[in-house]
Amino acid sequence: MIFLNGQFVPIEKACVSVLDRGFIFGDGVYEVIPVYSRRPFRLEKHLHRLQHSLDGIRLKNPYTNEEWGELIGQVVGKNKGDDQSVYLHITRGVAKRDHPFPDVPPTIFIMSNPLLPPLPELLEKGVAAVTASDNRWIRCDIKSISLLPNVLLRQIAVDAGAAETILIRDGYLTEGSASNIFIVKDQVLLAPPKSHLMLPGITYDVMLELVIKNHIIHEVREISEEELFSADEIMLTSSTREIMAVTRLNEQPVGTGSPGAMFRQLHQFYQQYKATRMRGGTDS
């Protein structure tokens, strides 16, 4: 069951006009919210990022945070599984094909899919990644539905039998095609700073909060291409993949070629934090 423009309907019966600006122009934004034990994970943070994206494309938020929370809860309740991935999608609405903003209601779509944990063997062995030039637009902080550049970049990884494409712009690490990237160098965790060139990840924030709470030496700064290639550890984070170790980069081993001590420590901290949230803890 999905929510579409005020109604709950089976997904196979849902219809959107071919004149929807999301279909014609990719004119819209989205969010993906993990749900554990039927509790949305850091919902307030996700809705704050949604508001940032809506502001970035000058589209009014159709609901308050409380209304979003109620709708998301209803979608979760109408679908199977304690752990789900909720997808919110808002476009500028249906209008004749013309570039200026129309004065029409937005299209609002919410669906949910099962959320499966990372496979144990991937946590044990890590995953492979490749690098590519970050040729996307310069407003990567907007979670836009116009994802063709990300799709093309991610396919580079698929074609190479890898899990992710790590992006480099002007000699510096930005992020992955669908993740944020951290590295470890000389026992220091390094994270690229938030900017318009990367999406501010919710799991990225959790990582830094856990690092500070557990007194792990870290720096938030620009990371050069050379530092990436010589890293002792590389990790990717996202709402659906949580934290994963990258153990091969461009067909070369990262560090020892196995998940490192920093990854195992942070993965444990994340699972403990997630368990606290599932029991009804706060975002603090």
Backbone torsions as a table, in degrees:
resi	resn	phi	psi	omega
1	MET	NA	134.9	179.3
2	ILE	-124.1	164.9	174.3
3	PHE	-107.8	127.4	178.7
4	LEU	-140.5	112.2	174.7
5	ASN	50.0	50.2	173.2
6	GLY	92.5	-1.3	-178.0
7	GLN	-130.3	147.2	172.2
8	PHE	-97.9	122.7	-177.2
9	VAL	-140.7	156.0	171.6
10	PRO	-61.5	141.8	-173.8
11	ILE	-60.8	-31.6	-178.6
12	GLU	-72.3	-12.4	178.4
13	LYS	-104.9	0.7	-178.5
14	ALA	-78.4	138.3	-178.8
15	CYS	-134.7	142.0	175.3
16	VAL	-129.2	140.6	-179.9
17	SER	-60.6	145.2	174.9
18	VAL	-68.4	-14.0	176.8
19	LEU	-91.6	5.7	175.8
20	ASP	-61.8	134.2	-176.0
21	ARG	-66.7	-18.9	172.1
22	GLY	-66.9	-38.9	178.7
23	PHE	-75.1	-41.3	-175.5
24	ILE	-78.2	-46.0	-172.2
25	PHE	-116.3	-8.5	-168.9
26	GLY	66.8	31.9	-172.8
27	ASP	-90.3	85.4	-179.5
28	GLY	179.1	176.6	-179.8
29	VAL	-134.4	168.8	-178.5
30	TYR	-149.1	168.9	172.8
31	GLU	-142.5	152.3	173.1
32	VAL	-126.2	123.1	-174.4
33	ILE	-120.9	117.3	175.3
34	PRO	-72.1	145.5	179.2
35	VAL	-125.8	122.3	178.6
36	TYR	-116.7	130.8	-178.3
37	SER	51.6	38.2	179.4
38	ARG	63.6	21.8	176.0
39	ARG	-115.8	118.1	176.7
40	PRO	-57.7	135.5	-176.3
41	PHE	-89.1	117.5	179.1
42	ARG	51.8	50.7	-176.2
43	LEU	-58.2	-43.5	-177.9
44	GLU	-59.4	-39.7	-180.0
45	LYS	-66.9	-41.0	178.6
46	HIS	-64.5	-41.2	180.0
47	LEU	-69.5	-31.2	174.8
48	HIS	-65.1	-41.8	177.7
49	ARG	-67.5	-36.8	175.7
50	LEU	-59.7	-43.2	179.1
51	GLN	-62.1	-40.5	177.5
52	HIS	-60.2	-42.6	179.0
53	SER	-65.9	-43.6	178.6
54	LEU	-61.8	-43.0	177.4
55	ASP	-61.6	-37.5	-177.7
56	GLY	-64.5	-28.4	178.0
57	ILE	-107.8	10.6	176.1
58	ARG	58.1	50.0	176.9
59	LEU	-121.5	127.4	-177.7
60	LYS	-68.1	137.3	176.7
61	ASN	-68.2	123.8	-176.0
62	PRO	-75.1	-16.0	-175.5
63	TYR	-137.5	157.9	169.9
64	THR	-79.0	166.9	177.4
65	ASN	-59.4	-37.5	179.1
66	GLU	-64.9	-41.3	178.5
67	GLU	-66.6	-40.6	175.4
68	TRP	-59.6	-44.3	-179.4
69	GLY	-59.8	-40.8	178.9
70	GLU	-65.7	-44.2	-179.9
71	LEU	-64.0	-44.1	179.3
72	ILE	-62.6	-41.9	177.6
73	GLY	-61.0	-38.6	178.6
74	GLN	-67.9	-41.4	178.2
75	VAL	-63.0	-44.6	178.0
76	VAL	-60.1	-43.0	-178.8
77	GLY	-66.3	-25.7	-178.3
78	LYS	-89.9	-0.3	-179.8
79	ASN	-122.6	158.1	-174.3
80	LYS	-82.7	152.7	173.5
81	GLY	100.5	137.0	177.3
82	ASP	-74.3	-32.2	179.7
83	ASP	-107.4	123.1	-176.1
84	GLN	-138.0	163.6	173.3
85	SER	-118.9	111.6	-176.5
86	VAL	-94.8	130.7	-177.8
87	TYR	-114.0	121.7	174.9
88	LEU	-105.8	138.5	-174.8
89	HIS	-142.6	120.7	-178.3
90	ILE	-127.8	124.7	174.9
91	THR	-115.2	172.0	-177.6
92	ARG	-75.7	-4.6	173.3
93	GLY	106.5	-169.4	-174.0
94	VAL	-103.2	127.2	179.4
95	ALA	-161.5	165.6	175.5
96	LYS	-60.4	153.2	-175.9
97	ARG	-71.3	105.4	177.7
98	ASP	-157.8	141.2	-171.2
99	HIS	-66.9	-41.0	-177.8
100	PRO	-59.8	153.6	-179.6
101	PHE	-62.6	130.3	174.7
102	PRO	-88.1	159.9	175.4
103	ASP	-96.8	79.1	-177.3
104	VAL	-138.4	160.2	177.5
105	PRO	-67.2	147.2	177.0
106	PRO	-72.5	160.0	170.9
107	THR	-93.9	128.6	-176.0
108	ILE	-123.7	123.9	-173.8
109	PHE	-134.5	130.5	175.8
110	ILE	-132.0	129.4	174.1
111	MET	-135.8	166.9	179.2
112	SER	-135.8	142.2	175.5
113	ASN	-128.4	157.7	176.0
114	PRO	-59.2	140.2	177.0
115	LEU	-108.0	112.0	-177.8
116	LEU	-101.5	139.4	178.2
117	PRO	-69.3	157.4	175.5
118	PRO	-56.2	143.3	-179.7
119	LEU	-62.0	138.8	-178.9
120	PRO	-54.8	-37.3	-178.9
121	GLU	-67.4	-28.4	176.8
122	LEU	-72.4	-35.3	176.1
123	LEU	-69.5	-33.4	-177.5
124	GLU	-77.8	-39.0	-174.9
125	LYS	-104.4	-19.4	-174.6
126	GLY	83.0	179.8	-177.6
127	VAL	-127.5	164.8	177.8
128	ALA	-96.2	153.0	175.8
129	ALA	-141.4	160.7	173.4
130	VAL	-126.7	166.0	177.8
131	THR	-112.1	155.4	176.7
132	ALA	-155.3	159.8	176.8
133	SER	-70.0	133.3	179.3
134	ASP	-79.7	97.6	-176.0
135	ASN	-106.0	23.2	179.2
136	ARG	-79.6	176.8	176.9
137	TRP	-69.9	177.4	-172.9
138	ILE	-99.8	15.2	173.8
139	ARG	-116.9	54.6	-179.0
140	CYS	-70.3	-11.1	176.6
141	ASP	-74.0	-14.6	174.7
142	ILE	-88.2	126.3	-179.6
143	LYS	-84.1	75.7	-173.3
144	SER	-82.8	147.2	174.8
145	ILE	-75.0	-8.2	177.1
146	SER	-79.2	80.8	-169.3
147	LEU	-105.8	15.7	-178.2
148	LEU	-56.3	-44.2	177.4
149	PRO	-58.4	-42.3	178.1
150	ASN	-64.5	-38.9	178.5
151	VAL	-61.0	-46.7	-179.3
152	LEU	-64.8	-39.4	179.6
153	LEU	-69.4	-40.1	178.0
154	ARG	-65.2	-33.8	-180.0
155	GLN	-65.9	-27.4	174.4
156	ILE	-57.9	-42.6	177.8
157	ALA	-66.2	-44.9	179.8
158	VAL	-57.8	-45.4	-179.6
159	ASP	-62.6	-27.5	-179.8
160	ALA	-93.2	3.2	-177.9
161	GLY	71.5	26.3	-178.5
162	ALA	-109.3	169.0	-176.4
163	ALA	-93.7	-21.3	-175.3
164	GLU	-157.3	153.7	172.4
165	THR	-107.8	122.0	178.9
166	ILE	-93.8	131.0	-168.3
167	LEU	-102.9	139.5	-179.7
168	ILE	-126.4	130.1	178.4
169	ARG	-127.5	122.7	178.3
170	ASP	53.6	37.9	174.9
171	GLY	86.9	4.5	-177.8
172	TYR	-129.2	146.8	176.7
173	LEU	-65.8	134.0	171.4
174	THR	-107.7	-68.5	-179.4
175	GLU	-166.6	-169.4	172.1
176	GLY	-95.4	171.5	179.7
177	SER	-64.6	-25.0	176.1
178	ALA	-148.1	41.2	-178.0
179	SER	-166.4	166.7	167.4
180	ASN	-99.1	155.6	-174.2
181	ILE	-124.3	135.0	172.5
182	PHE	-121.3	152.6	172.4
183	ILE	-131.0	162.9	173.6
184	VAL	-121.5	129.0	178.3
185	LYS	-136.9	120.4	-179.6
186	ASP	53.8	44.3	175.8
187	GLN	67.8	15.4	175.9
188	VAL	-111.4	128.3	175.8
189	LEU	-80.5	127.6	-179.3
190	LEU	-115.4	136.0	179.0
191	ALA	-131.4	133.0	175.6
192	PRO	-66.6	144.5	-178.3
193	PRO	-73.5	151.9	175.5
194	LYS	-64.7	139.6	176.6
195	SER	-161.3	-177.5	177.8
196	HIS	-71.1	-6.0	-178.5
197	LEU	-94.6	2.2	177.5
198	MET	-146.4	153.7	176.2
199	LEU	-79.7	129.2	178.7
200	PRO	-73.0	95.9	-173.4
201	GLY	-71.3	141.1	176.2
202	ILE	-68.6	-41.4	177.7
203	THR	-69.2	-32.7	172.3
204	TYR	-55.1	-46.8	178.9
205	ASP	-62.9	-43.3	179.2
206	VAL	-59.6	-44.0	179.2
207	MET	-56.0	-49.4	-177.7
208	LEU	-66.4	-36.2	176.7
209	GLU	-63.3	-42.3	179.6
210	LEU	-67.5	-38.0	178.6
211	VAL	-62.4	-45.5	179.7
212	ILE	-65.9	-45.3	-178.6
213	LYS	-60.0	-35.7	-175.7
214	ASN	-101.3	14.4	171.2
215	HIS	57.5	41.8	176.6
216	ILE	-88.5	132.4	-179.5
217	ILE	-66.4	127.4	-176.7
218	HIS	-152.6	163.1	174.5
219	GLU	-140.3	136.9	172.2
220	VAL	-105.4	107.2	-175.7
221	ARG	-162.9	171.0	176.4
222	GLU	-64.0	139.2	-178.5
223	ILE	-115.8	120.6	-176.3
224	SER	-74.8	159.5	176.7
225	GLU	-58.1	-38.5	179.6
226	GLU	-64.4	-39.3	178.4
227	GLU	-66.2	-38.2	177.3
228	LEU	-60.2	-47.6	-175.5
229	PHE	-71.2	-21.3	179.5
230	SER	-106.1	13.9	-176.2
231	ALA	-64.7	147.3	174.3
232	ASP	-77.6	-33.2	176.0
233	GLU	-144.2	150.3	171.3
234	ILE	-131.7	137.4	178.3
235	MET	-131.5	146.7	172.5
236	LEU	-116.3	147.7	178.5
237	THR	-133.5	145.2	172.8
238	SER	-162.3	167.1	-177.9
239	SER	-64.6	-33.5	-177.1
240	THR	-95.4	-26.4	-179.6
241	ARG	-101.9	-2.7	179.1
242	GLU	57.4	-116.2	179.9
243	ILE	-123.8	128.1	178.4
244	MET	-135.4	145.6	178.2
245	ALA	-87.0	134.6	171.9
246	VAL	-96.4	114.7	-174.6
247	THR	-107.5	-8.3	173.3
248	ARG	-138.4	133.8	179.6
249	LEU	-129.1	120.5	-177.2
250	ASN	52.6	43.2	176.7
251	GLU	68.4	13.4	175.8
252	GLN	-115.5	145.1	-179.5
253	PRO	-66.3	143.7	172.3
254	VAL	-95.3	120.6	-176.9
255	GLY	59.8	-122.4	180.0
256	THR	-82.5	-7.0	-176.2
257	GLY	87.1	5.8	177.9
258	SER	-130.8	157.8	176.7
259	PRO	-54.6	134.4	-174.1
260	GLY	-91.3	178.4	-176.2
261	ALA	-64.4	-38.3	-179.7
262	MET	-65.2	-43.0	177.6
263	PHE	-59.0	-48.5	-176.6
264	ARG	-62.3	-37.4	178.5
265	GLN	-66.9	-47.4	-178.0
266	LEU	-69.6	-34.8	176.4
267	HIS	-62.5	-41.7	177.7
268	GLN	-63.6	-45.1	179.0
269	PHE	-60.4	-40.6	-178.6
270	TYR	-65.4	-43.7	180.0
271	GLN	-64.2	-37.4	177.0
272	GLN	-66.0	-42.3	178.4
273	TYR	-63.7	-44.4	-179.7
274	LYS	-61.2	-41.8	178.6
275	ALA	-61.6	-37.5	176.9
276	THR	-63.6	-43.0	178.6
277	ARG	-65.3	-37.0	179.7
278	MET	-67.2	-26.2	178.1
279	ARG	-86.5	1.1	175.3
280	GLY	102.3	18.5	177.3
281	GLY	-71.6	175.3	-178.8
282	THR	-94.0	175.1	178.0
283	ASP	-79.6	-6.3	-176.8
284	SER	-79.8	NA	NA
